[in-house]
Amino acid sequence: MDDEGRATGGLDPAPYRQRADGRGHRGRGHHFRHRRAPDTGAPGRATYAALDLGTNNCRLLIARPSGDGFRVIDAFSRIIRLGEGVSASGRLSEAAIVRAVGALGVCRDKMANRGVTRARLIATEACRAAANGVEFLDTIREQVGIELEIVDRETEADLAATGCTPLIDPQARGVLLFDIGGGSSELVSLAQSEPVMRGPPRPVMRSWVSLPVGVVAAHGGDLDGVHMLGTSGTVTTIAGIHLRLPRYDRRRVDGCWLAETEITQVIEELIAMTYEERVANACIGSERADLVLAGCAILEAIRRAFPCPRLRVADRGLREGVLVKLMREDGVWSHPAGPA
């Protein structure tokens, strides 16, 4: 799966217009309104999009099948803090909705410009938790012209596992996958993947749990021969600092291994930094400087509950899982391999 980096868009936000009637519509989907590209025939020539609207980030991947995986042809990522204030008010704020409308407008344009033929656009914890989450979906449908789908936590865990299975050590007895999100954290126990003739390996989920931020209430069990696999901004940031990168580089971070002592050393460095020093660090920046310590606290709780000696870092997750599932449904890897 090709490099994405931490791509950002440069278009101005679209205007947000509050609904006059306040009505809510419960229909869901994962389509967006655009002129469909001409039929490309073979599934391998289709263009796929996966969008993950989380509590903090809005992220998009657009890809085409290539060999046993896919090639990313466009990407977008913007921190919008959709869930800001939800825990106190129970609602998505107007300011957060304005930010979401702007970011999703960029995503819509990218999908249209790339001729996307198949898409799934998901929203997670902020929309699940907010009393006006369904109303927000109506606003996005009317203002931006795309259909978002609020997924449950089990689906979120399954998509993360699907996106990350290529990073499981084939010699490991099992894997503990964790995703530290803005509004919730998922933990998934995985066995070795099922063998496949072509395409990415399929995840084998033993169990999963979704936890409130900062709370780990599960028992580690037998962890002999098990390694951790982390997918979140927290672990990718820790990896970037450990590698002393002058700027974040996904190609070096995705798939790298960290030992217990290396993680501890970076966390101690982060605790010792001032806010200004965190802002100045190229792997953190102003948008993550006030969040990274909270992420480290959750990571520490997970490490204490599940003391595995090795952690593999994944700069991949939900969007990659969505793409894999869409392509698998279309039989992309059921056909003999052709030219990429």
Order of alpha helices (4+ residues) and beta strands (2+ residues): beta-beta-beta-alpha-alpha-beta-alpha-alpha-beta-alpha-beta-beta-beta-beta-alpha-alpha-beta-alpha-alpha-alpha-beta-alpha
